[in-house]
Each structure stands twice: as structure tokens, then as C-alpha cells.
Amino acid sequence: MITNKFSELAERAGERYGLVLETWRSIFNRAVANARFGSPAVKNQALIEAYNVAHKHVDDETERMRADLEQIALEARSAALAVFSADDTSELTDELTQHLNDCVEHLRSEYAIQIERDIASLRKNLTITALQISVSARAQGVSRRNATLQYQVGNSREMRFYFHDRANRKWPSRKYIRTIWRHELLDLYNDVVLATAAEYGAAELEVSHAHAKAGVHGKRLSLSYNSELPNYSEVKAEIFHPNSESILVPIVRP
């Protein structure tokens, strides 16, 4: 089912972001190992390196976002047209092409925001670690270099990167990137199906779940708000959450 494709593409995005996080950890460790660690120059250099990595990564990922989203949009268009036995090509309409562009920009923005959060975390870790080493050196009456070596030997904790949601729950950044990527793919798929259904005169859609015994499988939805059936937007948050195994399918009028 297409939802497996959502998960596959999103997992790859998470893996790629995981490599960026590993690079930032290496930058942090190199900064701590620098004999001048604690100076503004060392911290600033580490942040410059982190941003250089980030800018290159965002540029590369923007291309992948477009490729992944376009692939899913075309599959959604083709699946919807097949329901209507339409001879039309699976190419996107101008309206859907613009919507695709907007989705790419939205995902890119969400991505960039998380990168800023993670670099802010890197900055804070550099600042706190420098302070801890300074305090340790003064408390023991040893040089900062000796205190740094003690820190490197005694601190085995790996630097972690997280996203904090509104309930203050922590999501590992890699998992969060995977989540927003998958949700954008799912949303775009359904948006294309919805628009294509309206284009061919459908009044209703139904929910298709990967598991036919799921409670939402077969649930009917209306394309309009003037109906006894719920509208897609009314059930979207509940049914089509980021890890949802459900998609929209048009219903052909008898």
C-alpha cells in the first residue's frame, strides 16, 4: 500500500538527518578537545562549521523533498484517475502543481526550524560544557586543560538533540524529521485525491486503511460541508495523523 512508501521515504530522510546530527556531535567533540576551548573564537568556529553543514544539507534535502513529494502526488493523481476510468494523463493540473510547490516550501520551513533548534542546542551545550570545565578547574585548583581531560574521560554521555512538543514531550530530532516528512507526504497524497475527485464530479470519498478490519476503514466522507457526512477537514487530525495507515479513495456516483 502507498502508506508503506510514505514510511520508506520518511525513514530515509530520518537516516540522512541522523548523519547530520553525528557530524554536529563531531564538531562539538573537536571544539572541546581544542586547547583554547571556552574562548569565544572556538565556540564561534564550531557554530560556523555547524551552519555550513546545515546549509549544504538543506539545499540537498530540498531537492529530495521535491522529488519525494512529486512522486507521491503523481501516484495519488494516477490512483484517483483510475477510479474514474479516466483517459486523462496522470500529470498534475496547474492548481495541483502550485499546491505541490507550497508543500515543498512548507516542509522545507519545518525542516529549517528544527535545524535552528538543534544548532541552538549545540550552542547551549558548548556554553554549558565550557562553564562546567571552568568551575571544575577552579574547584580543584588545576588547569583548564587538565579539567578538560577529566571531562573527556569521565563524561560518556552522548550529546542528544530533541524536539519538544506543546506538552513538553521530547522527540529525538531524527524521529521528528521522519514524522514531519511522512505527514507531508500523506497530506499531499490526500489533497491530490481530494482535488481530483472534485474535478471529476465525485461528492463523497471513503477512508481506505491498510488493515481492512480497522475501525475507520470504509468510513465515508463528504467533499462539501453541506452534508450529513463529515468533511475531510473535520476528521483529518483524528484519522490522518503522521503515522496513519489510511488514505482517501474517491467514490464514483452510481
N, C-alpha and C positions, 0 to 999 in steps of 0.2 A: 504493500500500500504506500501511497505517496508520503504518508507521515514518517515512514522509515527513511525516506530521502531527506526530509526535514532534519531528522535526528543525525543522520550521517554527515550532512553538510555542516550542521551546527557543531558537532563533535570535532570536526576538522578545524573549525575556527577556534574552538577552545584549546585545541592542541597547539595551534600556532601562537595563540596568546600566551600559553604556558611557556613557550620558548622565550618570549619577550620578558616574562617575569624572571626566568632564570638568568637572562642577561643583566637585568637590573640588580639581581642578588649579587652577581659577579662584580658589578660596578661598586656596589656597597662594600663588598669584602675588600676590593682593591683600595678603596678610599680609607678603610680602617687600617689596612696594612701600611699605608703611606706614613713615612716618618713625621710628616707635618700634619697628620690627621688632627682635626679640631680647629684648624685655621680656616678662615672663610674661603681662601683660594682652593683648598682641597674639596670642600663641600660644593663650591660653585662649579668646579671642573666635573665632579661626579654628576651634578644635575644637568650640565651641558651634554654630557655623554648620554644620559638617560633620555633627554629630549631628542637628541639626534636619532637614537634608536626608535623612539616613538614616532617621529615624523616619517621616517622611512617605512615603518610598519603600517601606519595609517594609509599612506599612499598605496602600498601594495594591497592592503586589505580592501580599500575602496574598489579596486578593480575586481577583487574576488566577490565583494558584495554585489556588484552589478551583474557579474556572471551568474552567481547563485540565484539571485532574485529573478533575473530574466529567464533562467532555466525553469524555475518554478512557475512563473507567470505564464510561459508558453505551454507548460504541461496542464495548467489549470484551464487555459483557453481551449486547448485541444480536447480535454475531458468534457468540458461543458458543451462544446460544439457537437461532440459525438452523441450526447443525449438527445440533441435535436436533429440528428442525422443531417447536419448542415454541410453543404458543399463548400462553405466558406473556408479560407485558409486559416491556419492557427495563429497567424500574425496578430499582434496586438493592435487595437484601434489607437488613434491619436490620444484619446482620453486615457486609455489604459497605459500607454507609453509614458504619458506625463505622470500618472499615478506611480508607475514603476520608478521614475526618476525621484519622486518625492519620498518613496520608501527607502531608496538608496541613501538619500540625504538624511533621513530620519535615523537610520541605523548607524550611519557614519557619525552623526552627532552624539548618539547614545554611547557609541564606542569611544569617541574622543573625550567625553565627560568622564568615563571610567578610567581612561588613561591618566587624566589630570588627577583623579582621586589617588591613583596608585603612585604617581610621582610625588604627590603631596605626602603620602605615607613614607616613601623613600626619604624625602627631605626631613620628615619628623624623626625617622629612625637615625639618620645621620646626626641630627642635633642632639637627640637624647643620648645616643651612644657616646658622643664626644663629652657630654656633661658627666655621664657616669664614669668614664675613664678619668676625667679630671678630678672628680670627687674621690675616686679610689686612690689616685696618686697622692693627693694631699693627706688623706686619712692614714696612709701607710708611710708617708714620707719618702716615696720612691719617685723616680722619673715617670713622665707620661709614657715614655717608650716601654718601660717595664710594666706599667699598668695596662698598656695596650696589649702586650704579650699575654698577660694574665687573662685579659678579656677574651682574647682569641682562643686560648687553651680551655678556659672554663665555660665559655658560652657556646653551647652546641645547638642552641635554638635557631632554626632557620627563619629568616625574615618572611613574614606572611603578608599577603595582600588580600583585602576584603572589600566587599560592597555591603554597606549597612542599609537595610530597608527601613521603611517608616516605623516598623515595630521594633527597630534596633536589633533585628536578627542579622547575623553575619553570614554572607555568602562568599566563599572563595572566589576571587576575581575571575579565575579561569571558568568556573561554573557559571558565573553571572554572564560572561561574554557568550558562552554557549547558549544560555537561556534567552538572551535578547535576540541573538541571531536566529534561533529556531522560531521564536514568536513572530519575528518579522516575516519569515518565510510562510508560516501558517496564515498570518493575517493577509498577506498579499494573495496567496492562493485563493482564499475565500472571497476576497474583494473582486478578483478577476471572474470567479464563478458567478458571483452576485451580479456583476455588471453584464456579463454575457447572457445570463438568464433573463434579465430585464430587456436586453436588446432583442431577444427572440420571443418576447411576449409571455414569459412564464410569470405566474402570480405567486407560486409557492416553491419552497425548497425543502429538502429534508436533510437531517444530520446522518452522516454515514460514519460509524465508528469502526475501528479496526477489529473489534470483537463484537460480533452480531448480538451477543447476549447483554451487552452494556445497556444500561437503562435509557441512555439518550439516543441509542441507535434507532433511526426511523422517525425521530421527532420532527414534526412538520413546522415550518416557519413561513412567515409571510414576507413578501418583498415590500409591502406597504405598511403603514401604520394604521390604516383604516381596515382592520381585520380582527376577527376573534382570535386568530393565531398570533403568537408572539413574533415580534420582528427580530431579525438577526442581531441588531444592536442591543436589544433587551436581554439576550441570553449570552452574548459574546464573552463577557467576563467569566461567567459560570462554566460554560461548556468549552470555550476555545481559549483556555489558559495556555501558558507557554509549553507545557508538556502534554497538551491534549492529543489524543489519538483520533480526533474527529475532524471531518471536513464537511463542506457543503456540497450538495448534489442537487441540480435543478430537477423540478418535476414538470413533465410535459403535460399540458392540458389535454384531456380526452377529446 
